[in-house]
Amino acid sequence: MLDKKKHVVVIGNGMASLRFCEKLIEYDARHEYQLTVIGDELLPAYDRIALSSIFDGKSDSEVVMAEARWYAYHKMELLLGTQVVAIDRTTKNITTSSGKKIDYDRLVIATGARPHIPPVAGTELEGVHVYRTSDDAYAIRNDGDRATCAVVIGGGLLGLEAAAACKRMRLETTIIERAANLMACQLDAAGGYLLRRTVEALGLKVRTGEQVLALEGERSVRAVRLQNNESIPADLVVLATGIQPNDELGRDAGLAIGANGGIAVDETVRTSDSDIYAIGECASFNEITFGLVAPGYAMAEAGAAHLGGIHKTFRASAPASQLKLLDLHVASIGNPHVSPPDAVWVVDRDDERGVYKKLVVDAHSRRLLGAILMGETSEFDRLRRWIEEETMLPDDPATLLAPIGKPFEPELDLEDDDVVCFCNYVTKRDICRAIDRDNLQSTGDVMGATYAACLCGSCLDMVDAVTKHHLAWRAPALNG
């Protein structure tokens, strides 16, 4: 069968890889392709966003998104625990660490990224962890059973997630962030202050504007020493200091690399070799690498569509992230750091409620550049659309913000390609198609079929509204 079909080899078995496989099944109307998927972990594709559930006692099998039998059902070859060490573009084959060679007609590199290890002494000590894979989560959990105090180095999204995990294990936990405030990429000083106050009220310690000098201990970590020579006790340390793209296979094969790392791709996610695609965190588009799930899913869809002969290209959307963790609701869209005179700020704030909302408006074009939402985030979807569509704002931009304590109802005037669930990159079209294809009858059915709202849950109201609206529209058509 293989000699009758074009062989697509996918290196990597993460979330972007799985989305590519799902979409190629959907777009391969002529059944032109045979897939082989290669993953270096023993676990099939799993939900990295849900890793924190392992600290609630879930097993790794409960975060798996597609079991091995799913690949078998779709007649894909799945090779787990297998590392690819070389790509030969001349002979069009890849070599695994065991020496096995696998030919390809099209190759998809989805090797993701690895944690950045800061250049400080002591990162090799026992009790020092990164937080990236299910193995990392189990290692942290196992050490947490014997620890009493933890330090998380890095106060971004991943650092806060790691700190929440340490709190679940009832460890005295300190977050150290070298920037002036938590989530410095997403929040301004005012938002960072409010976030810090809320985090500290939950029992976590926060140190911002601090640089780590070294991790101390003989065999196991015992303390974190700051640049001011202060020592913070720690028998468990989690490094959450960013990621680096796993682009070495592409580099060694002579593919073009972005200025800041990552395998360079065009809008169809093809690399400098037209038979090779790159998706997810290992890819660089317009000199930008992406560390969020949604762009990786969008890349996967663009690559699968291109192979399926469908015109659907990748476009770098404005950065958009939502945090629903530690009882916090925080959202950031676009660039919230533009200052006057280039921008005008619209701010609504209630410190007692823990609510802070900020719009960053271009002073010249009157278009929305960025937004911060804390405490209440019902405006997230509408603000993202205003930024994406570069729509000129109303005379009073403050009308885009819901009055504090009175959240907006979900808006239903969505285009088919508008994203409803950012965590799993589920569009309105995906929801409507799933309802029609599988005769779904409820929001729960939609969640099970599309994964929408199954992670952070912040889009649940929108998923529910879209589902009910489509079911109501569909009923007369079926009855007629």
Secondary structure as UniProt FT lines:
FT   HELIX           2..4
FT   STRAND          6..11
FT   HELIX           15..27
FT   TURN            29..30
FT   STRAND          33..38
FT   HELIX           48..56
FT   HELIX           60..63
FT   HELIX           68..73
FT   TURN            74..75
FT   STRAND          77..79
FT   STRAND          84..88
FT   TURN            89..92
FT   STRAND          93..96
FT   TURN            97..98
FT   STRAND          101..103
FT   STRAND          106..109
FT   STRAND          113..115
FT   TURN            122..124
FT   STRAND          128..130
FT   HELIX           134..144
FT   TURN            145..146
FT   STRAND          149..153
FT   HELIX           157..168
FT   TURN            169..170
FT   STRAND          172..177
FT   TURN            182..186
FT   HELIX           189..201
FT   TURN            202..203
FT   STRAND          205..208
FT   STRAND          212..216
FT   STRAND          223..226
FT   TURN            227..228
FT   STRAND          231..233
FT   STRAND          236..239
FT   STRAND          243..245
FT   HELIX           248..252
FT   TURN            253..254
FT   TURN            259..260
FT   STRAND          263..265
FT   TURN            267..268
FT   TURN            274..275
FT   STRAND          276..278
FT   HELIX           280..282
FT   STRAND          283..285
FT   TURN            286..287
FT   STRAND          288..289
FT   HELIX           293..307
FT   TURN            308..309
FT   STRAND          320..325
FT   TURN            326..327
FT   STRAND          328..334
FT   TURN            336..337
FT   TURN            340..342
FT   STRAND          343..350
FT   TURN            351..354
FT   STRAND          355..362
FT   TURN            363..365
FT   STRAND          367..374
FT   TURN            378..379
FT   HELIX           380..388
FT   TURN            389..390
FT   HELIX           397..400
FT   TURN            404..405
FT   TURN            416..417
FT   STRAND          419..421
FT   TURN            422..425
FT   STRAND          426..427
FT   HELIX           428..438
FT   HELIX           443..450
FT   TURN            452..453
FT   TURN            458..459
FT   HELIX           460..479
//
